[in-house]
Amino acid sequence: MTTAAASIVNIALTEQRYAPYDAAHGTPDPMVRRLLTISLPAGAARFEQTDYGHPGRFNPWEPRGIDGTLQPRTPDLLALCEAISPLLR
């Protein structure tokens, strides 16, 4: 029996909702913050997206910590974030 190597990709998403005037943002509108973590065998990358400033319309994904081994792949990781976004509606 042969054993094939497995590559595993884990994606974790946390969505937080903040009330109007919450200390996290201070605006008169509620705010949504999404934190996306992509874990690969070579490391992990974290991204954030909010609707700060215009409720319901999300800003682009922003890197919030990418392991050095994955930094050259930042455009690919951002593309993955964008590909996941339609599933969050």
N, CA, C and O atoms as a GROMACS GRO file, in nm:
protein
  356
    1MET      N    1   0.085  -0.118   0.000
    1MET     CA    2   0.000   0.000   0.000
    1MET      C    3   0.089   0.124   0.000
    1MET      O    4   0.180   0.135   0.081
    2THR      N    5   0.061   0.215  -0.091
    2THR     CA    6   0.138   0.339  -0.095
    2THR      C    7   0.060   0.449  -0.026
    2THR      O    8  -0.063   0.450  -0.022
    3THR      N    9   0.136   0.540   0.029
    3THR     CA   10   0.075   0.653   0.099
    3THR      C   11   0.107   0.780   0.022
    3THR      O   12   0.224   0.810  -0.004
    4ALA      N   13   0.006   0.853  -0.013
    4ALA     CA   14   0.026   0.980  -0.083
    4ALA      C   15   0.030   1.093   0.019
    4ALA      O   16  -0.042   1.092   0.119
    5ALA      N   17   0.116   1.189  -0.008
    5ALA     CA   18   0.123   1.306   0.080
    5ALA      C   19  -0.004   1.389   0.063
    5ALA      O   20  -0.056   1.403  -0.048
    6ALA      N   21  -0.052   1.441   0.172
    6ALA     CA   22  -0.174   1.523   0.168
    6ALA      C   23  -0.139   1.668   0.197
    6ALA      O   24  -0.067   1.699   0.292
    7SER      N   25  -0.191   1.755   0.116
    7SER     CA   26  -0.181   1.898   0.142
    7SER      C   27  -0.316   1.944   0.193
    7SER      O   28  -0.419   1.919   0.130
    8ILE      N   29  -0.315   2.010   0.305
    8ILE     CA   30  -0.440   2.053   0.366
    8ILE      C   31  -0.446   2.205   0.370
    8ILE      O   32  -0.350   2.271   0.409
    9VAL      N   33  -0.559   2.257   0.328
    9VAL     CA   34  -0.585   2.400   0.338
    9VAL      C   35  -0.702   2.417   0.434
    9VAL      O   36  -0.810   2.360   0.412
   10ASN      N   37  -0.682   2.494   0.537
   10ASN     CA   38  -0.790   2.526   0.631
   10ASN      C   39  -0.823   2.673   0.618
   10ASN      O   40  -0.734   2.758   0.614
   11ILE      N   41  -0.951   2.702   0.612
   11ILE     CA   42  -0.998   2.841   0.605
   11ILE      C   43  -1.095   2.861   0.720
   11ILE      O   44  -1.193   2.788   0.733
   12ALA      N   45  -1.068   2.961   0.801
   12ALA     CA   46  -1.154   2.993   0.915
   12ALA      C   47  -1.201   3.138   0.901
   12ALA      O   48  -1.122   3.227   0.870
   13LEU      N   49  -1.329   3.160   0.923
   13LEU     CA   50  -1.387   3.294   0.913
   13LEU      C   51  -1.462   3.327   1.041
   13LEU      O   52  -1.541   3.247   1.091
   14THR      N   53  -1.435   3.445   1.093
   14THR     CA   54  -1.509   3.498   1.207
   14THR      C   55  -1.572   3.628   1.162
   14THR      O   56  -1.504   3.714   1.105
   15GLU      N   57  -1.701   3.644   1.188
   15GLU     CA   58  -1.769   3.769   1.155
   15GLU      C   59  -1.819   3.829   1.286
   15GLU      O   60  -1.893   3.766   1.361
   16GLN      N   61  -1.778   3.953   1.311
   16GLN     CA   62  -1.817   4.024   1.433
   16GLN      C   63  -1.905   4.142   1.394
   16GLN      O   64  -1.879   4.210   1.296
   17ARG      N   65  -2.009   4.164   1.473
   17ARG     CA   66  -2.099   4.277   1.450
   17ARG      C   67  -2.090   4.372   1.569
   17ARG      O   68  -2.099   4.331   1.685
   18TYR      N   69  -2.070   4.499   1.538
   18TYR     CA   70  -2.056   4.601   1.641
   18TYR      C   71  -2.174   4.698   1.634
   18TYR      O   72  -2.220   4.734   1.526
   19ALA      N   73  -2.221   4.738   1.749
   19ALA     CA   74  -2.334   4.831   1.758
   19ALA      C   75  -2.290   4.973   1.719
   19ALA      O   76  -2.170   5.002   1.717
   20PRO      N   77  -2.386   5.061   1.687
   20PRO     CA   78  -2.350   5.200   1.663
   20PRO      C   79  -2.273   5.258   1.782
   20PRO      O   80  -2.303   5.226   1.898
   21TYR      N   81  -2.176   5.341   1.753
   21TYR     CA   82  -2.092   5.408   1.852
   21TYR      C   83  -2.010   5.313   1.939
   21TYR      O   84  -1.962   5.353   2.045
   22ASP      N   85  -1.991   5.189   1.895
   22ASP     CA   86  -1.907   5.095   1.970
   22ASP      C   87  -1.764   5.150   1.974
   22ASP      O   88  -1.720   5.218   1.881
   23ALA      N   89  -1.693   5.120   2.080
   23ALA     CA   90  -1.554   5.167   2.095
   23ALA      C   91  -1.463   5.117   1.983
   23ALA      O   92  -1.359   5.177   1.957
   24ALA      N   93  -1.501   5.009   1.916
   24ALA     CA   94  -1.418   4.953   1.808
   24ALA      C   95  -1.417   5.041   1.683
   24ALA      O   96  -1.326   5.031   1.602
   25HIS      N   97  -1.519   5.128   1.668
   25HIS     CA   98  -1.525   5.209   1.546
   25HIS      C   99  -1.578   5.350   1.570
   25HIS      O  100  -1.535   5.442   1.499
   26GLY      N  101  -1.667   5.373   1.663
   26GLY     CA  102  -1.713   5.506   1.700
   26GLY      C  103  -1.805   5.576   1.602
   26GLY      O  104  -1.835   5.694   1.622
   27THR      N  105  -1.852   5.509   1.499
   27THR     CA  106  -1.941   5.575   1.402
   27THR      C  107  -2.087   5.555   1.442
   27THR      O  108  -2.117   5.466   1.522
   28PRO      N  109  -2.179   5.636   1.388
   28PRO     CA  110  -2.320   5.624   1.426
   28PRO      C  111  -2.390   5.503   1.364
   28PRO      O  112  -2.506   5.476   1.395
   29ASP      N  113  -2.321   5.429   1.279
   29ASP     CA  114  -2.380   5.312   1.215
   29ASP      C  115  -2.322   5.184   1.274
   29ASP      O  116  -2.211   5.186   1.326
   30PRO      N  117  -2.396   5.074   1.267
   30PRO     CA  118  -2.336   4.946   1.308
   30PRO      C  119  -2.224   4.910   1.210
   30PRO      O  120  -2.220   4.960   1.098
   31MET      N  121  -2.133   4.824   1.253
   31MET     CA  122  -2.021   4.784   1.168
   31MET      C  123  -2.003   4.632   1.174
   31MET      O  124  -2.024   4.570   1.278
   32VAL      N  125  -1.964   4.575   1.060
   32VAL     CA  126  -1.933   4.432   1.052
   32VAL      C  127  -1.784   4.418   1.022
   32VAL      O  128  -1.730   4.488   0.936
   33ARG      N  129  -1.718   4.327   1.094
   33ARG     CA  130  -1.576   4.300   1.073
   33ARG      C  131  -1.560   4.150   1.047
   33ARG      O  132  -1.607   4.067   1.125
   34ARG      N  133  -1.493   4.118   0.938
   34ARG     CA  134  -1.466   3.978   0.904
   34ARG      C  135  -1.317   3.951   0.918
   34ARG      O  136  -1.235   4.029   0.870
   35LEU      N  137  -1.283   3.842   0.983
   35LEU     CA  138  -1.145   3.799   0.996
   35LEU      C  139  -1.134   3.662   0.930
   35LEU      O  140  -1.203   3.568   0.967
   36LEU      N  141  -1.046   3.652   0.831
   36LEU     CA  142  -1.029   3.529   0.755
   36LEU      C  143  -0.887   3.479   0.775
   36LEU      O  144  -0.791   3.553   0.753
   37THR      N  145  -0.873   3.354   0.817
   37THR     CA  146  -0.741   3.293   0.834
   37THR      C  147  -0.730   3.176   0.738
   37THR      O  148  -0.815   3.087   0.735
   38ILE      N  149  -0.623   3.178   0.659
   38ILE     CA  150  -0.594   3.071   0.565
   38ILE      C  151  -0.469   3.000   0.616
   38ILE      O  152  -0.363   3.061   0.627
   39SER      N  153  -0.482   2.872   0.647
   39SER     CA  154  -0.369   2.793   0.697
   39SER      C  155  -0.329   2.691   0.592
   39SER      O  156  -0.411   2.611   0.546
   40LEU      N  157  -0.202   2.695   0.556
   40LEU     CA  158  -0.145   2.603   0.457
   40LEU      C  159  -0.026   2.532   0.522
   40LEU      O  160   0.021   2.575   0.627
   41PRO      N  161   0.024   2.426   0.462
   41PRO     CA  162   0.142   2.361   0.518
   41PRO      C  163   0.261   2.456   0.534
   41PRO      O  164   0.344   2.437   0.623
   42ALA      N  165   0.271   2.557   0.448
   42ALA     CA  166   0.384   2.650   0.453
   42ALA      C  167   0.364   2.765   0.552
   42ALA      O  168   0.457   2.843   0.573
   43GLY      N  169   0.247   2.778   0.612
   43GLY     CA  170   0.223   2.887   0.706
   43GLY      C  171   0.078   2.933   0.704
   43GLY      O  172  -0.009   2.868   0.647
   44ALA      N  173   0.056   3.047   0.768
   44ALA     CA  174  -0.080   3.101   0.779
   44ALA      C  175  -0.082   3.247   0.736
   44ALA      O  176   0.019   3.318   0.744
   45ALA      N  177  -0.198   3.290   0.690
   45ALA     CA  178  -0.219   3.429   0.650
   45ALA      C  179  -0.353   3.474   0.706
   45ALA      O  180  -0.451   3.400   0.701
   46ARG      N  181  -0.355   3.596   0.759
   46ARG     CA  182  -0.476   3.651   0.817
   46ARG      C  183  -0.515   3.779   0.742
   46ARG      O  184  -0.431   3.862   0.709
   47PHE      N  185  -0.645   3.792   0.716
   47PHE     CA  186  -0.698   3.908   0.644
   47PHE      C  187  -0.820   3.962   0.717
   47PHE      O  188  -0.888   3.889   0.788
   48GLU      N  189  -0.845   4.091   0.697
   48GLU     CA  190  -0.960   4.157   0.760
   48GLU      C  191  -1.039   4.231   0.654
   48GLU      O  192  -0.983   4.284   0.557
   49GLN      N  193  -1.171   4.235   0.673
   49GLN     CA  194  -1.259   4.312   0.586
   49GLN      C  195  -1.368   4.371   0.673
   49GLN      O  196  -1.424   4.303   0.759
   50THR      N  197  -1.399   4.500   0.652
   50THR     CA  198  -1.506   4.565   0.728
   50THR      C  199  -1.597   4.643   0.633
   50THR      O  200  -1.564   4.666   0.516
   51ASP      N  201  -1.711   4.682   0.686
   51ASP     CA  202  -1.797   4.774   0.612
   51ASP      C  203  -1.791   4.913   0.678
   51ASP      O  204  -1.887   4.990   0.671
   52TYR      N  205  -1.679   4.943   0.741
   52TYR     CA  206  -1.657   5.071   0.810
   52TYR      C  207  -1.677   5.186   0.712
   52TYR      O  208  -1.619   5.187   0.603
   53GLY      N  209  -1.759   5.282   0.751
   53GLY     CA  210  -1.780   5.401   0.670
   53GLY      C  211  -1.898   5.394   0.574
   53GLY      O  212  -1.947   5.497   0.530
   54HIS      N  213  -1.943   5.276   0.543
   54HIS     CA  214  -2.058   5.260   0.453
   54HIS      C  215  -2.122   5.125   0.481
   54HIS      O  216  -2.088   5.025   0.416
   55PRO      N  217  -2.215   5.120   0.576
   55PRO     CA  218  -2.276   4.994   0.619
   55PRO      C  219  -2.329   4.910   0.503
   55PRO      O  220  -2.398   4.960   0.413
   56GLY      N  221  -2.295   4.781   0.507
   56GLY     CA  222  -2.344   4.689   0.406
   56GLY      C  223  -2.258   4.678   0.282
   56GLY      O  224  -2.273   4.584   0.204
   57ARG      N  225  -2.167   4.773   0.261
   57ARG     CA  226  -2.076   4.768   0.145
   57ARG      C  227  -1.935   4.747   0.198
   57ARG      O  228  -1.879   4.835   0.265
   58PHE      N  229  -1.878   4.634   0.169
   58PHE     CA  230  -1.750   4.598   0.230
   58PHE      C  231  -1.630   4.657   0.158
   58PHE      O  232  -1.627   4.668   0.036
   59ASN      N  233  -1.532   4.695   0.239
   59ASN     CA  234  -1.404   4.742   0.189
   59ASN      C  235  -1.325   4.621   0.138
   59ASN      O  236  -1.361   4.507   0.168
   60PRO      N  237  -1.218   4.645   0.061
   60PRO     CA  238  -1.135   4.533   0.015
   60PRO      C  239  -1.071   4.459   0.134
   60PRO      O  240  -1.054   4.516   0.242
   61TRP      N  241  -1.036   4.334   0.113
   61TRP     CA  242  -0.964   4.256   0.214
   61TRP      C  243  -0.827   4.318   0.236
   61TRP      O  244  -0.760   4.359   0.141
   62GLU      N  245  -0.785   4.325   0.362
   62GLU     CA  246  -0.655   4.380   0.400
   62GLU      C  247  -0.575   4.274   0.475
   62GLU      O  248  -0.628   4.209   0.564
   63PRO      N  249  -0.446   4.256   0.440
   63PRO     CA  250  -0.363   4.162   0.516
   63PRO      C  251  -0.347   4.208   0.660
   63PRO      O  252  -0.329   4.327   0.688
   64ARG      N  253  -0.354   4.113   0.752
   64ARG     CA  254  -0.336   4.142   0.895
   64ARG      C  255  -0.236   4.046   0.958
   64ARG      O  256  -0.242   4.018   1.078
   65GLY      N  257  -0.145   3.996   0.877
   65GLY     CA  258  -0.040   3.907   0.924
   65GLY      C  259  -0.024   3.789   0.830
   65GLY      O  260  -0.110   3.702   0.824
   66ILE      N  261   0.087   3.787   0.758
   66ILE     CA  262   0.115   3.678   0.665
   66ILE      C  263   0.253   3.623   0.700
   66ILE      O  264   0.351   3.697   0.701
   67ASP      N  265   0.258   3.493   0.728
   67ASP     CA  266   0.388   3.432   0.758
   67ASP      C  267   0.484   3.455   0.642
   67ASP      O  268   0.443   3.458   0.526
   68GLY      N  269   0.611   3.472   0.675
   68GLY     CA  270   0.713   3.504   0.575
   68GLY      C  271   0.716   3.408   0.457
   68GLY      O  272   0.739   3.450   0.344
   69THR      N  273   0.694   3.281   0.484
   69THR     CA  274   0.699   3.182   0.376
   69THR      C  275   0.586   3.201   0.274
   69THR      O  276   0.597   3.157   0.160
   70LEU      N  277   0.478   3.267   0.315
   70LEU     CA  278   0.364   3.288   0.225
   70LEU      C  279   0.360   3.428   0.165
   70LEU      O  280   0.278   3.454   0.076
   71GLN      N  281   0.446   3.518   0.209
   71GLN     CA  282   0.439   3.656   0.160
   71GLN      C  283   0.452   3.668   0.009
   71GLN      O  284   0.384   3.753  -0.050
   72PRO      N  285   0.536   3.588  -0.057
   72PRO     CA  286   0.540   3.599  -0.204
   72PRO      C  287   0.408   3.558  -0.270
   72PRO      O  288   0.384   3.591  -0.386
   73ARG      N  289   0.322   3.488  -0.198
   73ARG     CA  290   0.194   3.442  -0.252
   73ARG      C  291   0.078   3.535  -0.215
   73ARG      O  292  -0.038   3.498  -0.232
   74THR      N  293   0.109   3.654  -0.164
   74THR     CA  294   0.004   3.747  -0.121
   74THR      C  295  -0.102   3.771  -0.228
   74THR      O  296  -0.221   3.767  -0.195
   75PRO      N  297  -0.066   3.795  -0.355
   75PRO     CA  298  -0.172   3.815  -0.455
   75PRO      C  299  -0.265   3.694  -0.469
   75PRO      O  300  -0.385   3.710  -0.487
   76ASP      N  301  -0.208   3.573  -0.460
   76ASP     CA  302  -0.290   3.452  -0.468
   76ASP      C  303  -0.382   3.440  -0.347
   76ASP      O  304  -0.498   3.400  -0.360
   77LEU      N  305  -0.331   3.474  -0.230
   77LEU     CA  306  -0.411   3.467  -0.108
   77LEU      C  307  -0.525   3.568  -0.112
   77LEU      O  308  -0.638   3.538  -0.072
   78LEU      N  309  -0.496   3.690  -0.161
   78LEU     CA  310  -0.601   3.790  -0.175
   78LEU      C  311  -0.707   3.745  -0.275
   78LEU      O  312  -0.826   3.769  -0.256
   79ALA      N  313  -0.664   3.679  -0.382
   79ALA     CA  314  -0.759   3.627  -0.480
   79ALA      C  315  -0.850   3.522  -0.416
   79ALA      O  316  -0.969   3.515  -0.449
   80LEU      N  317  -0.795   3.442  -0.326
   80LEU     CA  318  -0.877   3.344  -0.255
   80LEU      C  319  -0.980   3.413  -0.166
   80LEU      O  320  -1.095   3.371  -0.159
   81CYS      N  321  -0.938   3.519  -0.098
   81CYS     CA  322  -1.031   3.598  -0.015
   81CYS      C  323  -1.146   3.651  -0.101
   81CYS      O  324  -1.262   3.642  -0.063
   82GLU      N  325  -1.111   3.706  -0.216
   82GLU     CA  326  -1.213   3.762  -0.305
   82GLU      C  327  -1.305   3.652  -0.358
   82GLU      O  328  -1.425   3.675  -0.375
   83ALA      N  329  -1.251   3.534  -0.383
   83ALA     CA  330  -1.333   3.423  -0.433
   83ALA      C  331  -1.432   3.375  -0.328
   83ALA      O  332  -1.540   3.328  -0.361
   84ILE      N  333  -1.395   3.385  -0.202
   84ILE     CA  334  -1.482   3.342  -0.093
   84ILE      C  335  -1.592   3.444  -0.064
   84ILE      O  336  -1.700   3.407  -0.019
   85SER      N  337  -1.566   3.570  -0.090
   85SER     CA  338  -1.659   3.678  -0.055
   85SER      C  339  -1.803   3.656  -0.100
   85SER      O  340  -1.894   3.680  -0.020
   86PRO      N  341  -1.829   3.612  -0.223
   86PRO     CA  342  -1.970   3.593  -0.263
   86PRO      C  343  -2.044   3.490  -0.179
   86PRO      O  344  -2.166   3.495  -0.168
   87LEU      N  345  -1.971   3.398  -0.119
   87LEU     CA  346  -2.035   3.297  -0.034
   87LEU      C  347  -2.080   3.353   0.100
   87LEU      O  348  -2.155   3.288   0.172
   88LEU      N  349  -2.034   3.472   0.134
   88LEU     CA  350  -2.063   3.533   0.264
   88LEU      C  351  -2.188   3.619   0.261
   88LEU      O  352  -2.226   3.674   0.364
   89ARG      N  353  -2.252   3.633   0.149
   89ARG     CA  354  -2.371   3.717   0.137
   89ARG      C  355  -2.494   3.643   0.180
   89ARG      O  356  -2.604   3.698   0.177
   0.00000   0.00000   0.00000
